[in-house]
Amino acid sequence: MSYIGRDISNLSDRVKLDQISTSATATFNLTLNGNPFVPSSAESLTISLNAIIQSPQDSYTVSGSTVIFASSLQSSDVIDFILAERAITLTTIGSGTVTASNIVNSSITNAKLENSSITLNGSAVSLGGSATIGGGKIGQVLTTEVTAFSFSTTASSPVAITGLSRAITPSATSSKILVMGKVSFGCPSGTRGFIQLRRGTALIGNSIGSGSRVISIASENLASVDDVGNLNFHYIDSPNTNSEVTYNIYGNANGNSAFKLNRSNNDFNASQTTRGTSVITVMEVLAWV
């Protein structure tokens, strides 16, 4: 439906100009808030002199920012008020002229955005109604799976498990990384196997110290020495970087006994049937913005 009403392309408003003190002259300066005011014409002014509305062109004219009365006034005369009508210019914002600096911080809400209007890492992000954009959502998921007899150790301290690591590059320093994994291994009867989670070489997920073992399983808890134990874990990390980080799983058994990935203590060579699968998965959890 078309617009009904006053033509909005030619609007105006009224302002009261600054008070004028009269003197024995016919010409007076027009000001608004202390600044020179140039009326569009004598007819755009309404002047009350000694409580009498003056007739434009007959009683006064205007020149630039001055009003010129038909005859000189006296200091005893009183200009009660001068009302001025000024035009309002309607400006249409040009296409492609609004930049980020023109937008007030926090002024754009989810209600002003449509689903799929925001992309993250090349994929559309659904706003999901009132959900904060990107906050708490999973930005990327990466995983590494090890199915072979690829690692064993008799070291007394945890060592990096060959192949059981995953690198990830966070999209922002505020992102968190959810690390999850399952480690399948066997160790001799009467011993315990241990694993650690590390970011690079730094132990995480444990507040005790670099020599502590985060998770363990006892071989005597297995049905037989031919069985493989499975350890599952998860940890939410705050790396505070947007550079690549690598999460590694370390392992060993106590007493310098054997720790064997994906196989039982009785499996000694790669020709035997694989008895377990180990995996590490990392997820970037986007921060609330």
QUINORGI-V19143 format. One record per residue. PSI is psi in whole degrees, 0 to 359 (none if undefined). Layout:
PSI / PSI
This chain:
135 / 161 / 135 / 126 / 195 / 143 / 110 / 0 / 352 / 73 / 162 / 165 / 171 / 137 / 153 / 124 / 167 / 150 / 142 / 130 / 127 / 159 / 181 / 68 / 166 / 347 / 131 / 146 / 140 / 127 / 154 / 116 / 38 / 357 / 144 / 137 / 126 / 108 / 156 / 334 / 169 / 327 / 342 / 355 / 144 / 112 / 128 / 118 / 119 / 42 / 17 / 126 / 128 / 152 / 121 / 148 / 320 / 310 / 336 / 157 / 172 / 149 / 111 / 237 / 28 / 153 / 136 / 112 / 158 / 333 / 157 / 143 / 172 / 158 / 342 / 346 / 154 / 121 / 104 / 313 / 158 / 117 / 136 / 137 / 127 / 147 / 149 / 122 / 122 / 122 / 129 / 125 / 127 / 150 / 132 / 16 / 346 / 123 / 175 / 328 / 342 / 348 / 127 / 138 / 139 / 14 / 343 / 123 / 168 / 329 / 338 / 1 / 144 / 153 / 144 / 8 / 347 / 137 / 150 / 124 / 36 / 356 / 145 / 142 / 120 / 131 / 338 / 51 / 247 / 9 / 142 / 139 / 120 / 337 / 128 / 1 / 159 / 119 / 323 / 152 / 125 / 144 / 152 / 130 / 136 / 120 / 349 / 169 / 77 / 356 / 139 / 154 / 150 / 19 / 149 / 341 / 154 / 139 / 157 / 130 / 122 / 125 / 344 / 71 / 163 / 127 / 149 / 145 / 106 / 147 / 345 / 154 / 339 / 352 / 152 / 156 / 119 / 117 / 126 / 151 / 165 / 128 / 121 / 128 / 166 / 159 / 162 / 158 / 138 / 0 / 171 / 144 / 146 / 152 / 156 / 151 / 130 / 145 / 108 / 243 / 359 / 126 / 131 / 163 / 9 / 132 / 5 / 309 / 172 / 337 / 358 / 153 / 126 / 313 / 143 / 162 / 140 / 136 / 333 / 347 / 347 / 156 / 324 / 171 / 354 / 358 / 159 / 134 / 145 / 124 / 126 / 143 / 163 / 152 / 135 / 121 / 150 / 84 / 340 / 48 / 157 / 19 / 163 / 136 / 150 / 130 / 126 / 148 / 128 / 155 / 157 / 171 / 154 / 161 / 26 / 24 / 173 / 139 / 117 / 120 / 135 / 22 / 162 / 173 / 333 / 352 / 114 / 348 / 163 / 350 / 346 / 162 / 134 / 133 / 358 / 166 / 135 / 149 / 147 / 132 / 135 / 138 / 133 / 122 / 115 / 141 / 156 / 135 / none
